Amino acid sequence: MGGIGWIVIRPLLMLVIFTFVFGGVYRARFFQDSGGASIEFGLILFVGLTVFNVLAETITSASSLIAANANFVKKVVFPLDVLVVAQLGSSLVQMGTSALVILIARFFFEPAVGAAALSIPFVIVPFLMLTLGISWFLASLGVFIRDLQQVLPLIVTMLMFLSPLFYPVSAVPSVLRPTLRLNPLTFPVESARNALFLNRWPDAQGLIVYFVSSTILMWLGWVWFEKTKKGFADVL
């Protein structure tokens, strides 16, 4: 009955809950700007979860994507890799709505949004490329290893707590920070938050490394998918 309205209702509801629990009940603070003014934890947390949800929803669905569309494999000539792209596009619709909610809510807090916020698309694009590469790999692997559908939700839950969503990288012991930075979510989440709330531009060297790594992973995922899709029909 809600139709397309659920796309807006869902992020708004989550934003209200996060702000109430973490900002109102726990009175948590994520970081402080140079003036020492605390920034609401709920909205900052919501930024990280918006990025995380794209990866979580896409890779979780990827493991059963081919099996759920077996008719495209057996009966018609269809570019199966497009199914993964379409799934990512579906997650992007939700991400875009959440981003709009974040931007609107952000104008009610100080300091004002700075020019560094313009850098966020340059961080998100390689993140989407990386997500696409991982999803292609898992979509193929899920055809041959059906238990992957049971394992991925556990991996996604672990990834949620092992990513800097509920805490900043600075809160992690220094000896573990290099390992945390290997997490594919660390760079985009930290960069988006810093740009949106602290008006800090992403580290240029880190952005280049992240872009190159994402490009390679996307290409490897596509190559793997193309090499293995010939066996899909026999397995299904």
C-alpha positions as CSV (number, residue, x, y, z in Angstrom):
1,M,0.0,0.0,0.0
2,G,2.9,2.3,0.7
3,G,4.3,1.8,-2.8
4,I,7.3,3.8,-3.6
5,G,6.9,5.7,-0.4
6,W,8.6,3.0,1.5
7,I,11.9,4.0,-0.1
8,V,11.6,7.3,1.8
9,I,9.9,6.0,5.0
10,R,12.6,3.3,5.7
11,P,15.6,5.6,5.9
12,L,13.6,8.3,7.7
13,L,12.5,5.8,10.3
14,M,16.1,4.4,10.8
15,L,17.5,7.9,11.1
16,V,15.0,8.8,13.9
17,I,15.7,5.5,15.7
18,F,19.5,6.0,15.5
19,T,19.3,9.6,16.7
20,F,17.1,8.7,19.6
21,V,19.1,5.6,20.8
22,F,22.6,6.9,20.3
23,G,22.1,10.7,20.6
24,G,19.3,10.8,23.1
25,V,19.7,7.7,25.3
26,Y,23.4,7.0,25.2
27,R,24.4,10.6,24.4
28,A,27.2,9.2,22.4
29,R,29.6,11.4,20.4
30,F,31.5,10.2,17.3
31,F,34.0,13.0,16.9
32,Q,34.3,16.7,17.5
33,D,35.1,19.5,15.1
34,S,38.0,21.9,15.5
35,G,35.8,24.1,17.7
36,G,35.0,21.3,20.1
37,A,31.2,21.2,19.3
38,S,29.8,17.7,19.4
39,I,28.1,16.4,16.3
40,E,25.0,14.2,16.6
41,F,26.0,10.5,16.6
42,G,22.8,9.2,15.0
43,L,23.3,11.1,11.7
44,I,27.0,10.2,11.5
45,L,26.2,6.6,12.2
46,F,23.5,6.7,9.5
47,V,26.1,7.8,6.9
48,G,28.2,4.7,7.6
49,L,25.2,2.4,7.5
50,T,24.0,3.9,4.2
51,V,27.3,2.9,2.6
52,F,27.3,-0.5,4.3
53,N,23.8,-1.4,3.2
54,V,24.7,-1.1,-0.4
55,L,27.5,-3.7,0.0
56,A,25.5,-5.9,2.3
57,E,22.3,-6.0,0.2
58,T,24.1,-6.5,-3.1
59,I,26.5,-9.3,-2.0
60,T,23.8,-11.1,0.0
61,S,21.5,-11.2,-2.9
62,A,24.2,-12.1,-5.4
63,S,24.8,-15.6,-3.9
64,S,21.3,-16.7,-5.0
65,L,20.8,-14.4,-8.0
66,I,21.6,-16.8,-10.8
67,A,19.6,-19.7,-9.2
68,A,16.6,-17.4,-8.7
69,N,16.7,-16.5,-12.4
70,A,17.4,-20.0,-13.8
71,N,15.1,-19.4,-16.7
72,F,17.5,-16.8,-18.1
73,V,20.3,-19.4,-18.0
74,K,18.5,-22.4,-19.6
75,K,16.0,-21.0,-22.1
76,V,17.2,-17.7,-23.5
77,V,20.4,-16.0,-24.6
78,F,20.8,-13.4,-21.9
79,P,23.8,-11.4,-20.6
80,L,23.8,-12.8,-17.1
81,D,26.3,-10.3,-15.8
82,V,23.5,-7.7,-16.1
83,L,21.6,-9.3,-13.3
84,V,24.3,-8.3,-10.9
85,V,24.4,-4.8,-12.2
86,A,20.6,-4.6,-11.9
87,Q,20.8,-5.7,-8.2
88,L,23.4,-3.1,-7.5
89,G,21.1,-0.5,-9.2
90,S,18.3,-1.5,-6.9
91,S,20.6,-0.9,-3.9
92,L,21.6,2.4,-5.3
93,V,18.0,3.6,-5.3
94,Q,17.8,3.1,-1.6
95,M,21.2,4.7,-1.1
96,G,20.2,7.7,-3.1
97,T,17.1,8.2,-1.0
98,S,19.1,7.8,2.2
99,A,21.6,10.3,1.0
100,L,18.9,12.8,0.3
101,V,17.6,12.3,3.9
102,I,21.1,12.8,5.2
103,L,21.7,16.0,3.3
104,I,18.4,17.5,4.4
105,A,19.0,16.5,8.1
106,R,22.6,17.8,7.9
107,F,21.5,21.4,7.3
108,F,20.0,21.5,10.8
109,F,23.4,20.9,12.4
110,E,26.5,23.0,12.7
111,P,29.0,23.6,11.1
112,A,27.4,24.1,7.7
113,V,28.2,21.7,4.8
114,G,31.5,22.6,3.2
115,A,32.9,22.3,-0.3
116,A,34.5,19.0,0.6
117,A,31.1,17.3,0.4
118,L,31.5,17.5,-3.4
119,S,34.2,14.8,-3.2
120,I,31.8,12.1,-1.9
121,P,30.9,10.9,-5.5
122,F,34.6,10.4,-6.2
123,V,34.8,8.1,-3.2
124,I,31.5,6.3,-3.9
125,V,32.2,5.4,-7.5
126,P,35.2,3.1,-6.8
127,F,33.3,1.7,-3.8
128,L,30.5,0.7,-6.3
129,M,33.1,-0.8,-8.6
130,L,34.5,-2.9,-5.8
131,T,31.0,-4.0,-4.8
132,L,30.2,-5.0,-8.4
133,G,33.4,-7.1,-8.6
134,I,32.7,-8.9,-5.4
135,S,29.1,-9.5,-6.4
136,W,30.1,-11.0,-9.8
137,F,32.4,-13.4,-8.0
138,L,29.8,-14.4,-5.4
139,A,27.0,-14.7,-8.0
140,S,29.1,-17.3,-9.8
141,L,30.3,-19.1,-6.7
142,G,26.7,-19.3,-5.4
143,V,25.7,-21.5,-8.3
144,F,28.2,-24.1,-7.4
145,I,28.3,-23.8,-3.6
146,R,24.7,-23.4,-2.4
147,D,25.8,-23.2,1.2
148,L,27.1,-19.7,0.4
149,Q,23.6,-18.4,1.0
150,Q,23.8,-19.5,4.6
151,V,27.4,-18.2,5.2
152,L,27.1,-14.7,3.7
153,P,24.6,-13.3,6.3
154,L,27.1,-14.3,9.0
155,I,29.9,-12.7,7.1
156,V,27.9,-9.5,6.5
157,T,27.1,-9.3,10.3
158,M,30.8,-9.7,11.1
159,L,31.7,-7.1,8.6
160,M,29.2,-4.7,10.1
161,F,31.0,-4.8,13.5
162,L,34.5,-5.0,12.1
163,S,33.9,-1.9,10.0
164,P,34.2,1.7,11.4
165,L,30.4,2.2,11.5
166,F,29.8,2.4,15.2
167,Y,33.2,3.9,16.0
168,P,35.9,6.0,14.3
169,V,39.2,4.5,13.2
170,S,40.9,6.6,15.8
171,A,39.2,4.6,18.6
172,V,40.9,1.4,17.4
173,P,44.2,0.4,18.9
174,S,47.0,1.7,16.7
175,V,48.4,-1.8,16.2
176,L,45.1,-2.9,14.5
177,R,44.5,0.2,12.4
178,P,46.5,-1.1,9.3
179,T,44.4,-4.2,9.4
180,L,41.2,-2.2,9.7
181,R,42.2,-0.1,6.7
182,L,42.2,-3.3,4.5
183,N,38.4,-3.4,5.1
184,P,36.8,-2.2,1.8
185,L,34.3,-0.1,3.8
186,T,36.8,1.8,5.9
187,F,38.0,4.3,3.3
188,P,34.6,5.3,1.8
189,V,32.9,5.5,5.2
190,E,35.6,7.6,6.8
191,S,36.0,9.8,3.8
192,A,32.3,10.5,3.4
193,R,32.0,11.3,7.1
194,N,35.0,13.6,7.1
195,A,33.8,15.4,4.0
196,L,30.2,15.9,5.1
197,F,30.8,16.8,8.8
198,L,34.4,18.1,9.0
199,N,34.8,19.6,5.5
200,R,37.9,17.4,5.0
201,W,38.9,16.3,1.5
202,P,39.8,12.6,1.0
203,D,43.4,11.7,1.1
204,A,44.6,11.9,-2.5
205,Q,47.0,8.9,-2.3
206,G,44.4,6.8,-0.5
207,L,41.8,7.6,-3.1
208,I,44.2,6.6,-6.0
209,V,45.0,3.3,-4.3
210,Y,41.4,2.6,-3.6
211,F,40.4,3.4,-7.1
212,V,43.1,1.2,-8.7
213,S,42.3,-1.7,-6.3
214,S,38.6,-1.4,-7.0
215,T,39.2,-1.4,-10.7
216,I,41.4,-4.5,-10.5
217,L,38.8,-6.3,-8.3
218,M,36.0,-5.4,-10.5
219,W,37.8,-6.7,-13.6
220,L,38.8,-10.0,-11.8
221,G,35.2,-10.5,-10.7
222,W,33.9,-10.0,-14.2
223,V,36.6,-12.4,-15.7
224,W,35.7,-15.0,-13.1
225,F,32.0,-14.7,-13.9
226,E,32.5,-14.9,-17.6
227,K,34.8,-18.0,-17.3
228,T,32.5,-19.9,-15.1
229,K,29.0,-19.0,-16.5
230,K,29.4,-21.7,-19.2
231,G,28.8,-24.3,-16.4
232,F,25.7,-22.6,-14.9
233,A,23.2,-24.5,-17.1
234,D,24.6,-27.9,-16.2
235,V,24.5,-27.2,-12.5
236,L,21.1,-25.6,-12.4
